């Protein structure tokens, strides 16, 4: 089973938009996702907040996140369609 993105948000920052999220999955999937994130997204484009247990990743790395998390694109589409309603 692949890790699944939860609590996805787009956060506007001075340096552009970033995705903020957590992910869930069985232990092996969770660690595999972490390894892939660290391998595919440079350290300066990702941040971990231990208090909220959320990751932030620069939106420029949307394709990389889609490659790591199979449901990322659909989660992002769902969030974007909700934003368009307002």
Backbone as JSON, one array per atom type, in Angstrom:
{
  "sequence": "XXXXXXXXXXXXXXXXXXXXXXXXXXXXXXXXXXXXXXXXXXXXXXXXXXXXXXXXXXXXXXXXXXXXXXXXXXXXXXXXXXXXXX",
  "N": [[0.84, -1.19, 0.0], [0.5, 2.21, -0.79], [1.72, 5.31, 0.61], [-0.53, 7.84, 1.78], [-1.61, 11.11, 1.14], [-2.71, 13.49, 3.51], [-4.64, 16.18, 4.88], [-3.97, 18.3, 3.09], [-2.83, 21.45, 2.01], [-2.5, 24.62, 0.34], [-0.08, 26.98, 0.75], [0.6, 30.35, 0.69], [3.64, 31.93, 0.43], [6.42, 34.19, 0.98], [8.36, 33.38, -0.83], [6.87, 32.15, -2.77], [4.23, 29.77, -3.68], [3.63, 26.99, -1.49], [3.15, 23.54, -0.71], [1.45, 22.17, 2.04], [1.29, 19.45, 4.19], [0.44, 16.19, 5.58], [1.23, 12.7, 5.72], [-0.08, 9.35, 5.57], [0.17, 5.85, 6.2], [1.1, 2.35, 6.07], [3.88, 1.22, 8.07], [6.18, 0.55, 6.46], [5.51, 1.75, 3.98], [5.29, 4.41, 4.77], [7.93, 5.07, 5.54], [9.24, 4.6, 3.13], [8.1, 6.59, 1.54], [9.15, 8.84, 2.85], [11.92, 8.5, 2.37], [11.92, 8.73, -0.44], [10.94, 11.34, -0.72], [13.04, 12.84, 0.42], [15.04, 12.16, -1.39], [14.12, 13.15, -3.84], [13.31, 15.79, -3.57], [14.97, 18.73, -3.03], [16.73, 19.77, -0.05], [16.42, 22.51, 0.54], [13.94, 23.02, -0.47], [12.05, 21.82, 1.03], [10.44, 21.34, 4.17], [10.16, 20.32, 7.57], [7.85, 20.29, 10.19], [8.03, 19.64, 13.41], [6.22, 20.1, 15.5], [3.6, 20.31, 14.43], [3.66, 18.11, 12.91], [3.8, 18.19, 10.14], [4.69, 18.41, 6.68], [6.19, 20.79, 4.53], [6.42, 21.68, 1.19], [7.9, 23.15, -1.61], [5.84, 24.38, -4.19], [6.8, 24.1, -6.73], [7.68, 21.55, -6.95], [5.63, 19.82, -7.56], [5.29, 17.75, -9.48], [7.18, 15.86, -8.59], [6.1, 15.2, -6.1], [3.75, 14.02, -6.95], [4.81, 11.76, -8.13], [5.77, 10.41, -5.91], [3.61, 10.09, -4.16], [0.86, 8.41, -5.03], [-1.82, 9.3, -4.89], [-1.65, 12.03, -4.78], [-2.12, 13.91, -6.89], [-4.92, 13.7, -7.3], [-5.85, 14.47, -4.78], [-4.96, 17.1, -4.74], [-6.36, 18.15, -6.95], [-8.98, 17.9, -5.95], [-8.87, 19.67, -3.79], [-8.32, 22.09, -5.11], [-10.68, 22.33, -6.65], [-12.54, 22.78, -4.64], [-11.67, 25.26, -3.76], [-12.28, 26.82, -5.96], [-14.98, 27.09, -5.75], [-15.49, 29.22, -4.17]],
  "CA": [[0.0, 0.0, 0.0], [1.26, 3.46, -0.87], [1.39, 6.35, 1.58], [-1.61, 8.7, 1.31], [-1.56, 12.49, 1.62], [-3.86, 13.99, 4.26], [-4.54, 17.58, 5.33], [-3.24, 19.08, 2.08], [-3.14, 22.88, 1.89], [-1.53, 25.45, -0.39], [0.26, 28.12, 1.59], [1.34, 31.39, -0.02], [4.76, 32.46, 1.19], [7.2, 35.2, 0.25], [9.1, 32.73, -1.91], [5.94, 31.48, -3.67], [3.33, 28.81, -3.04], [4.14, 25.73, -0.96], [2.15, 22.59, -0.24], [1.64, 21.73, 3.42], [0.54, 18.2, 4.29], [0.95, 15.02, 6.28], [0.85, 11.49, 5.02], [-0.33, 8.17, 6.38], [0.38, 4.57, 5.53], [1.75, 1.38, 6.95], [5.24, 1.64, 8.41], [7.1, 0.45, 5.31], [5.11, 2.77, 2.99], [5.59, 5.73, 5.32], [9.37, 5.29, 5.46], [9.6, 4.66, 1.7], [7.72, 7.93, 1.09], [10.13, 9.77, 3.4], [13.17, 8.33, 1.61], [11.7, 9.3, -1.77], [10.84, 12.8, -0.59], [14.39, 13.37, 0.63], [15.84, 11.93, -2.6], [13.6, 13.85, -5.01], [13.07, 17.22, -3.29], [16.15, 19.24, -2.32], [16.51, 20.2, 1.34], [15.96, 23.91, 0.59], [12.57, 23.09, -0.99], [11.17, 21.04, 1.91], [10.58, 21.64, 5.6], [9.4, 19.48, 8.5], [7.48, 20.96, 11.42], [7.79, 18.57, 14.38], [5.08, 20.41, 16.37], [2.35, 19.98, 13.74], [3.93, 16.87, 12.17], [3.47, 18.45, 8.74], [5.73, 18.77, 5.74], [5.95, 21.84, 3.55], [7.25, 21.46, 0.0], [7.68, 24.17, -2.62], [4.9, 23.92, -5.22], [7.58, 23.78, -7.93], [7.97, 20.12, -6.93], [4.36, 19.1, -7.67], [5.5, 16.49, -10.23], [7.9, 14.92, -7.73], [5.16, 14.72, -5.1], [2.84, 13.12, -7.65], [5.53, 10.51, -8.31], [5.96, 9.76, -4.61], [2.3, 9.79, -3.58], [-0.04, 8.17, -6.15], [-3.08, 10.03, -4.75], [-1.39, 13.46, -4.61], [-2.78, 14.7, -7.94], [-6.37, 13.75, -7.06], [-6.06, 15.28, -3.58], [-4.75, 18.49, -5.14], [-7.5, 18.52, -7.78], [-10.13, 18.06, -5.07], [-8.7, 20.9, -3.02], [-8.45, 23.22, -6.04], [-12.09, 22.51, -7.02], [-13.22, 23.39, -3.51], [-11.31, 26.68, -3.73], [-12.97, 27.5, -7.06], [-16.38, 27.31, -5.38], [-15.6, 30.46, -3.41]],
  "C": [[0.88, 1.24, 0.0], [0.83, 4.42, 0.25], [0.37, 7.3, 0.96], [-1.48, 10.08, 1.96], [-2.85, 12.82, 2.37], [-3.58, 15.44, 4.66], [-3.73, 18.44, 4.37], [-3.75, 20.51, 2.02], [-2.11, 23.52, 0.97], [-1.33, 26.7, 0.45], [1.06, 29.1, 0.74], [2.41, 31.96, 0.9], [5.48, 33.51, 0.36], [7.9, 34.62, -0.96], [8.2, 31.93, -2.84], [5.08, 30.47, -2.94], [4.05, 27.53, -2.61], [2.95, 24.85, -0.6], [2.48, 22.23, 1.2], [0.74, 20.51, 3.61], [1.18, 17.24, 5.28], [0.66, 13.83, 5.38], [0.72, 10.34, 6.0], [-0.08, 6.93, 5.53], [0.99, 3.59, 6.51], [3.22, 1.8, 7.12], [6.19, 1.63, 7.22], [6.79, 1.52, 4.27], [5.49, 4.17, 3.47], [7.09, 6.03, 5.17], [9.85, 5.38, 4.01], [9.26, 6.05, 1.14], [8.72, 8.97, 1.6], [11.45, 9.69, 2.64], [13.05, 8.96, 0.22], [11.62, 10.82, -1.73], [12.23, 13.41, -0.45], [15.27, 13.2, -0.6], [15.41, 12.82, -3.76], [13.39, 15.34, -4.82], [14.26, 17.73, -2.49], [15.79, 19.82, -0.94], [15.97, 21.63, 1.42], [14.52, 24.06, 0.1], [11.59, 22.27, -0.15], [11.47, 21.41, 3.36], [9.69, 20.7, 6.4], [9.1, 20.29, 9.74], [7.14, 19.88, 12.45], [6.59, 18.84, 15.3], [3.76, 20.0, 15.72], [2.44, 18.65, 13.0], [3.51, 17.0, 10.69], [4.73, 18.78, 7.95], [5.27, 19.95, 4.92], [6.93, 21.61, 2.42], [6.9, 22.53, -1.01], [6.82, 23.6, -3.75], [5.61, 23.6, -6.53], [7.84, 22.29, -8.05], [6.69, 19.27, -6.96], [4.54, 17.77, -8.39], [6.21, 15.44, -9.38], [6.96, 14.34, -6.68], [4.15, 13.75, -5.72], [3.51, 11.77, -7.88], [5.71, 9.72, -7.02], [4.63, 9.26, -4.04], [1.28, 9.63, -4.71], [-1.35, 8.97, -6.08], [-2.88, 11.55, -4.64], [-2.16, 14.29, -5.62], [-4.28, 14.79, -7.69], [-6.69, 14.56, -5.8], [-5.93, 16.76, -3.91], [-5.91, 18.97, -6.01], [-8.74, 18.77, -6.93], [-10.06, 19.36, -4.27], [-8.88, 22.12, -3.91], [-9.91, 23.42, -6.44], [-12.89, 23.11, -5.88], [-12.91, 24.89, -3.46], [-12.03, 27.47, -4.81], [-14.42, 27.8, -6.73], [-16.56, 28.65, -4.68], [-15.09, 31.64, -4.15]]
}
